[in-house]
């Protein structure tokens, strides 16, 4: 019998996937690609991290058993295709992505724990869930990935994932764990957006 996966409210779950998918679709749109490429970027960015997580922990790949995820990614691709790129400029999308990043770091960690993954690998699965889709998007676009930039992005996902694992280990109420971990990750990413914070780089 499979473990019971952590469940987000469906609207919040699809919102997070849609935000990630939109960043992928807009990346392809800015590069003036075809609709096929825009749709592919939307799907890969939206489900890439969760797909890799599920493959690594031995769980069924989540979006293959959900009738809404792929259509949402396609709808987002259509939205990006038929709207001017300038509509999406500014920080609103960055803030929405920050929320999605934090939520999916926590979701990935808790799901990995539910499938019997030890604490530290589970935290890494949370980071994978939140970040891999964006990394694949950037690599496909020929741009420096989030791993190659000092901005606090992966770090914010790691904070949210670590707090989620700690909360579960301490036996805190699941709802309280979600709130604390997501809020901390979002706050760190938000601070990085607002004040352009980044990690120090190696000076050689």
Secondary structure, 3 states (H helix, E strand, C coil): CCCCCCCCCHHHHHHHHHHHHHHHHHHHHHCCCCHHHHHHHHHHHHHHHHHHHHHHHCCCCHHHHCCCHHHHHHHHHHHHHHCCHHHHCCCHHHHHHHHHHHHHHHHHHHHHHHCCCCHHHHHHHHHHHHHHHHHHHHHHHCCCCHHHCCECCHHHHHHHHHHHHHHHHCCCCHHHHHHHHHHHHHHHHHHHHHHCCECCCCCC
